[in-house]
Amino acid sequence: MKQHAYRNSLVVGVFALALVLAVTKGELWAGTVPDQSSPALKAELEAAYAGQTPKEWGETVTGVKTSLKTKDRVIALTFDACGSPKGKGVDRDLIRFLEQEKIPATLFINARWIDANPELFLQLASNPLFTIGNHGFLHRPASVTGRSIYGIDGTKNVAELVDEIELNARKIEQLTGQRPRYYRSGTAYYDEIAVKIAERLGQQVIGFSVLGDAGATFSKEQVAAALLASVPGSIVILHMNHPECGTGQGVMAAVPLLKKRGFRFVSLSEYPLR
């Protein structure tokens, strides 16, 4: 226990040093892990974006990456896990299928889902097929003015947005040893200022070009049809936390057909994003 406490103290000290260096330079960079307990990070970002009013709101605002920049017949599968009261499960058949078929995927995980599935989260994070992405701390739309979508209130200001992104980024790093580099907000809605702030926090914002399961509401047939409409460079958004829905069965039906068409499945990091 003493060694664990010492290690945690050391990690916090490193976080604090990283923040001081970042603020001193007036910038944050990919891989920096700021000390969230300090108000300095929020103050620095609030000052940087003071007086700026967002003009965009949606899933494809400026800065959101929606596809792979390539003409190769490749597809990137991404799966969200939000951890809502009805969304703390996992489609284990889907995960086994991805593992058996050796299909890489990016898993955007919310803090609530991690808390509900701690052992499974560590298993997924340790599997080289899967890249863990940041799906926010409370699964909130990314706003600096409190805009809402689907009845979910967005973060109301820069400080709340920083908490939403950074608290889960730190949580993931503390559990896995790796800070996530990709971020998708709860609901996948943003304003363009929020996207800039996410980038300042070292998080690349990932959208999608194929709506794979419409928030885990599609039937098996609808999911399969959506995937089969993919084109070279598509990023597909799906969900892994609703085993009762058609997502898993739809993916399992579509993947063999896509392979027959010459498509292969890749990680987000294998190609430039656009």
C-alpha positions in Angstrom: 0.0 0.0 0.0 2.8 2.4 0.8 4.5 1.7 -2.5 1.1 2.3 -4.3 0.6 5.6 -2.4 4.2 6.7 -3.3 3.6 5.9 -7.0 0.4 7.8 -7.0 2.1 10.8 -5.4 4.9 10.6 -8.0 2.4 10.5 -10.9 0.5 13.5 -9.5 3.8 15.4 -9.2 4.6 14.6 -12.9 1.1 15.8 -13.9 1.7 19.1 -12.0 5.1 19.6 -13.6 3.6 19.0 -17.1 1.0 21.6 -16.5 3.4 24.2 -15.3 5.6 23.7 -18.4 2.5 23.8 -20.6 1.1 27.0 -19.1 4.5 28.6 -19.1 4.9 28.0 -22.8 1.3 29.1 -23.4 0.3 25.8 -25.0 -0.6 22.2 -24.5 0.7 19.4 -26.7 -0.4 15.8 -27.5 0.5 13.5 -24.7 0.5 16.2 -22.0 -1.4 15.2 -18.9 -2.4 18.4 -17.0 -3.0 18.5 -13.2 -6.8 18.7 -13.2 -6.8 19.6 -9.5 -5.3 23.0 -10.4 -7.4 25.8 -11.8 -4.5 26.9 -13.9 -5.4 24.7 -16.8 -9.0 26.0 -17.0 -7.9 29.6 -16.5 -5.4 29.3 -19.4 -8.0 27.9 -21.7 -10.7 30.3 -20.6 -8.4 33.2 -21.3 -7.4 31.7 -24.7 -11.0 31.5 -25.9 -12.5 34.4 -24.1 -15.0 36.4 -26.2 -15.2 33.7 -28.9 -18.7 32.6 -29.8 -19.2 29.3 -31.6 -21.0 29.5 -34.9 -21.3 25.7 -35.6 -23.1 22.9 -33.8 -23.4 19.4 -35.0 -21.6 16.1 -35.7 -19.3 17.4 -38.5 -18.2 20.8 -37.4 -14.8 22.2 -38.3 -12.0 20.1 -37.0 -13.9 16.8 -36.6 -12.3 13.9 -38.4 -14.8 11.8 -40.3 -12.9 9.5 -42.6 -9.5 8.1 -43.5 -7.6 10.0 -46.1 -7.1 7.2 -48.6 -8.5 5.5 -51.7 -7.5 2.1 -50.3 -10.4 -0.3 -49.6 -10.2 0.1 -45.9 -12.7 0.7 -43.1 -12.2 1.8 -39.5 -14.7 0.4 -37.0 -15.4 2.4 -33.9 -17.6 1.4 -31.0 -19.0 3.6 -28.2 -19.8 2.6 -24.6 -21.6 5.4 -22.8 -22.4 3.8 -19.4 -25.9 5.2 -19.1 -28.3 3.3 -16.8 -29.4 1.1 -19.7 -26.0 1.1 -21.4 -23.5 -0.4 -19.0 -23.5 -3.8 -20.7 -21.2 -5.3 -23.3 -21.9 -7.4 -26.4 -19.5 -10.2 -25.6 -20.4 -12.1 -28.8 -19.4 -9.0 -30.8 -16.1 -8.7 -28.9 -15.3 -12.4 -29.4 -16.1 -12.1 -33.1 -13.7 -9.1 -33.5 -11.0 -11.1 -31.7 -11.5 -14.3 -33.7 -11.5 -12.4 -37.0 -8.6 -10.2 -35.9 -10.5 -7.0 -36.7 -9.0 -3.9 -35.1 -11.4 -1.3 -33.6 -11.3 1.9 -31.6 -13.4 1.7 -28.4 -14.7 5.0 -27.2 -15.3 4.4 -23.5 -17.1 6.6 -21.0 -16.0 6.8 -17.3 -19.3 5.4 -16.1 -18.9 2.3 -18.3 -15.3 1.8 -16.9 -16.6 2.0 -13.4 -19.3 -0.6 -14.2 -16.9 -3.0 -16.0 -13.5 -2.5 -14.5 -12.0 -5.9 -15.2 -13.4 -6.1 -18.7 -12.1 -2.6 -19.4 -8.6 -3.7 -18.5 -8.9 -6.8 -20.7 -10.0 -4.8 -23.7 -7.3 -2.2 -23.1 -4.6 -4.9 -23.0 -5.7 -6.4 -26.3 -3.5 -5.0 -29.1 -6.5 -5.2 -31.5 -8.2 -2.4 -29.7 -7.4 1.2 -29.2 -9.1 2.9 -26.3 -10.6 6.3 -27.0 -12.0 8.9 -24.7 -15.8 9.1 -24.6 -16.0 11.7 -21.9 -16.5 11.7 -18.1 -20.3 12.2 -18.0 -21.1 11.5 -21.6 -22.0 15.1 -22.4 -22.2 17.0 -25.7 -19.1 19.1 -26.2 -20.2 22.8 -26.0 -18.9 26.0 -24.5 -22.3 27.5 -24.1 -24.4 24.6 -22.7 -26.2 23.6 -26.0 -28.1 20.4 -25.7 -29.1 17.5 -28.1 -31.3 14.5 -27.6 -32.4 15.9 -24.3 -28.8 15.8 -22.9 -27.3 19.1 -21.7 -23.9 20.0 -23.1 -21.0 21.3 -21.1 -22.0 24.9 -20.3 -18.6 26.6 -20.5 -14.9 26.0 -21.1 -14.2 24.8 -17.5 -16.9 22.1 -17.7 -15.7 21.0 -21.1 -12.2 20.6 -19.8 -13.5 18.5 -16.9 -15.5 16.4 -19.3 -12.5 15.6 -21.5 -9.7 15.7 -19.1 -11.1 13.7 -16.2 -11.7 10.7 -18.4 -8.4 11.0 -20.2 -6.6 10.9 -16.9 -8.8 8.0 -15.7 -7.9 6.0 -18.7 -4.2 6.7 -18.4 -4.1 5.9 -14.8 -5.7 2.5 -15.4 -3.8 1.6 -18.6 -0.6 3.6 -18.6 -1.5 5.2 -21.9 -3.2 8.5 -22.4 -6.0 8.3 -25.1 -5.3 10.3 -28.3 -8.8 10.1 -29.7 -11.9 11.8 -28.3 -15.6 11.5 -29.2 -18.1 13.4 -27.1 -21.3 12.0 -25.7 -23.8 12.2 -28.6 -20.9 13.0 -31.0 -22.1 16.7 -31.0 -19.7 19.6 -30.8 -19.3 23.3 -31.4 -16.1 24.3 -33.2 -14.6 26.0 -30.2 -15.0 22.8 -28.2 -13.1 20.9 -30.9 -10.2 23.4 -30.7 -10.1 23.0 -26.9 -10.1 19.2 -27.2 -7.1 19.5 -29.6 -5.3 21.8 -27.1 -5.8 18.9 -24.6 -4.0 16.5 -27.0 -7.3 14.8 -28.1 -8.1 14.3 -31.8 -11.8 14.5 -32.3 -13.2 11.6 -34.2 -16.6 11.7 -35.9 -17.9 9.2 -38.5 -18.9 8.9 -42.2 -21.1 5.8 -41.7 -23.9 5.8 -39.1 -23.7 2.1 -38.2 -26.4 1.6 -35.7 -28.1 4.9 -34.9 -27.3 4.8 -31.2 -27.9 1.1 -31.0 -31.5 1.4 -32.4 -31.0 -0.3 -35.7 -32.0 -3.9 -36.4 -29.5 -6.5 -37.5 -30.6 -5.9 -41.1 -30.3 -2.1 -40.8 -26.8 -2.4 -39.3 -25.6 -4.8 -42.0 -27.0 -2.5 -44.8 -25.3 0.5 -43.2 -21.9 -1.2 -43.1 -22.3 -2.5 -46.7 -22.7 1.0 -47.9 -19.2 1.8 -46.7 -16.7 3.3 -49.2 -12.9 3.4 -49.0 -11.7 5.3 -45.9 -15.0 5.1 -44.1 -15.1 5.5 -40.3 -18.1 3.6 -38.9 -19.8 4.5 -35.6 -21.4 1.6 -33.7 -22.1 0.7 -30.0 -20.7 -2.2 -28.0 -22.7 -1.7 -24.8 -26.2 -2.9 -26.0 -26.1 -6.7 -26.5 -29.8 -6.7 -26.7 -29.8 -4.7 -29.9 -29.0 -5.6 -33.5 -25.5 -4.1 -33.7 -23.4 -7.3 -33.0 -25.4 -9.5 -35.3 -25.4 -6.9 -38.0 -21.6 -6.5 -37.8 -21.1 -10.3 -38.0 -23.3 -10.5 -41.0 -21.7 -7.6 -42.9 -18.0 -8.3 -42.2 -17.6 -11.4 -44.3 -19.4 -9.7 -47.2 -17.1 -6.7 -47.0 -14.1 -8.9 -47.0 -15.3 -10.6 -50.1 -15.5 -7.2 -51.7 -11.9 -6.6 -51.0 -12.2 -4.4 -47.9 -10.0 -4.8 -44.9 -10.3 -3.3 -41.4 -7.7 -0.9 -40.0 -7.0 1.2 -36.9 -7.5 4.9 -37.0 -3.7 5.4 -36.7 -2.9 3.5 -39.9 -3.9 6.4 -42.2 -4.1 10.2 -42.1 -7.5 11.5 -41.0 -9.7 14.1 -42.6 
